[in-house]
Amino acid sequence: MKKHNFSAGPCILPQEVMQKAAQAVVELDNSGLSLIEISHRSPAFIEIMDKATSLAIELLGLQDKGYKAMFLQGGASQQFLNVAHNFLETKAGYANTGTWSTKAIKEAKLLGEVVELSSSKDANFNYIPKGFDIPSDLDYLHITTNNTIFGTQYKALPETNVPLISDSSSDIFSRSLDFSKFDLLYAGAQKNMGPAGATLVVAKEDALGKVSRQVPSMLDYKIHADKDSMFNTPPVFAVYTSMLTLQWLKEKGGISAIEKENEAKAALMYGEIDRNPLFDGFAAAEDRSSMNATFTLNNASLKDSFEAMAKEAGLNGINGHRSVGGYRASMYNALPIESVQVLVDVMKTLEQNA
Ligand SMILES: *Cc1c(COP(=O)(O)O)cnc(C)c1O
């Protein structure tokens, strides 16, 4: 039986994407060859890379706005370092909203002065600090639009004139934002796009290649942009699968269409968390993530029965991250609302049986 997959990442992808990707591993488009045995410089793969990057730009509404999309490697974690290499000249500002921001700050500190402009560490990162001062002499401000572990999400972007850079690994392509406000954003593929192994980087082209330090080639966004993500062998399977997911999203009506579905799923999930006396939400209500809902069971004696019922209902991946505890329901683009309903029904049944 297919499980209801609430895993935080790697995570659920559309079924049809899985099938097409599996088929391409066997044989790509009746070519007599597998996707993973052809040259990345073959016309067939160049077309795949072009499609994947142009779909990313199109879905984000960034056509003709001077942006370049790239598929790189090393995960979002590699970008923590790459961002600093490519943009940190004298001083960068970071908003610390959780585990991933903390790691981004640590890497940037290797290369220059880093100011932590705000932090919600005082409350185990259960909210998004707002209205903090942003000095005008920063090289950039780095934020994490969605905090996968703690379940918080910026509903509005900070107002600033300094270049804005974001780790959007866990909410890319899930909701409408004015993406032209970013100089650069990045996202590991494995949360809303494809398998692990590729990281999407979308950058304003004229912001690249400006830093005075010598950037090692593999860390240099300008080199990857100029080479159309083919400076070295790209992760062909991850790029192809991401392309399929982006095509799927476009056919569904793009970000504005999926955003409505994501809002409906989040409303159903948080509605039950708030209604059911056995559960408490973890994140501050106004900052709740539409992708990752974090919550706790307030009656420890029911833990075993809740988890047994969840398992019985085919729910997968609802355990919270060890730094938060409790539960986390990750509701990425491909998760159907029916799966959320199954989880909500289990929570209701637990209450009725208690
Ligand atoms: C998962 C995640 C990461 C880490 O991604 P890797 O690809 O494993 O390096 C970083 N930031 C956020 C917001 C994430 O959700």
The ligand as an SDF file (V2000), in Angstrom:
LIG
                    3D

 15 15  0  0  0  0  0  0  0  0999 V2000
   17.0300   20.5300    4.0800 C   0  0  0  0  0  0  0  0  0  0  0  0
   17.4800   21.9280    4.2240 C   0  0  0  0  0  0  0  0  0  0  0  0
   18.8380   22.2840    4.0970 C   0  0  0  0  0  0  0  0  0  0  0  0
   19.9290   21.2660    3.8810 C   0  0  0  0  0  0  0  0  0  0  0  0
   19.9310   20.8400    2.6040 O   0  0  0  0  0  0  0  0  0  0  0  0
   21.0830   19.8640    2.0720 P   0  0  0  0  0  0  0  0  0  0  0  0
   20.6980   19.7660    0.6190 O   0  0  0  0  0  0  0  0  0  0  0  0
   20.9770   18.5970    2.8210 O   0  0  0  0  0  0  0  0  0  0  0  0
   22.3870   20.5350    2.2630 O   0  0  0  0  0  0  0  0  0  0  0  0
   19.1550   23.6110    4.2090 C   0  0  0  0  0  0  0  0  0  0  0  0
   18.2260   24.5430    4.4230 N   0  0  0  0  0  0  0  0  0  0  0  0
   16.9140   24.2450    4.5670 C   0  0  0  0  0  0  0  0  0  0  0  0
   15.9330   25.3280    4.8070 C   0  0  0  0  0  0  0  0  0  0  0  0
   16.5060   22.9290    4.4680 C   0  0  0  0  0  0  0  0  0  0  0  0
   15.2190   22.6130    4.5970 O   0  0  0  0  0  0  0  0  0  0  0  0
  1  2  1  0
  2  3  1  0
  2 14  2  0
  3  4  1  0
  3 10  2  0
  4  5  1  0
  5  6  1  0
  6  7  2  0
  6  8  1  0
  6  9  1  0
 10 11  1  0
 11 12  2  0
 12 13  1  0
 12 14  1  0
 14 15  1  0
M  END
$$$$
